[in-house]
């Protein structure tokens, strides 16, 4: 595993979450920072996203790191890549290496200040998890069941935070994330999860918890921060327009991936250090 340092010095503004927002994250396992990404940054990310999609649709998908809806076999997805809609993009992978704007985003002072408040003064970005642009296309998108991201990740502790940046509006209709507040501090018996480690929606023990869900509706430029243990899900996109979200995951420096696991299979970015505001 290799940790690569980004820019050595980044001017850090003294802004960040309020004390109430930090308390909300600790209680609920998520918090939303409104209008965190500036418009030029958002538009550059959107342009890079559309360029990647155009290349994949032009037949370059064999060389592009991309996941299709058909690959996951979730409800609503085409049965195979050869089926109708089978090459509908679900995730443009390796976002960090697609365009410099994505690295510029993760060292933005406004983002870094908040990550430090949640994770400590030294933050690391694993490249093996998320590091992607999530898409929900019309017609052939799928439903994602209730799950915790940490289910397939292997770190010394389950202390990671993902930052989900909306490149456009995210609503109930186009498949915004849904979260279960407080689920990041709960423990579940293994039989409450299915073979793919999704939370069983039809289990009587789970239903009452699922009824407490909230819909994280976002405007373009908003960022949803959520804990790796927070249960979340999403429906398919029921609108005629695609939805795009940039997602990166972060950990404290003292919470390394376990050797020999997928979490340790790629490099990581050591983000500029600073004090927690």
Secondary structure, DSSP 8 states (H G I E B T S, - for coil): --EEE--S-----S----HHHHHHHHHHSEEEETT-S-HHHHHHHHHHHHHHHHHHHTTGGGTS-EEEHHHHT-TTS-SSTTSTTTT-EEEEE-GGGT-HHHHHHHT-HHHHHHHHHHH-SSEEEESSS--EEEEE-TTT---EEEE-GGGG--BSSS-EEEEEEESS-B-TTTT--EEETTGGG----GGGB-TTS-B-TT-HHHHHHHTTEEE--B-TT-EEEEETTS-EEE----SSS-EEEEEEEEEETT--B-TTSGGGSS-EEE-------
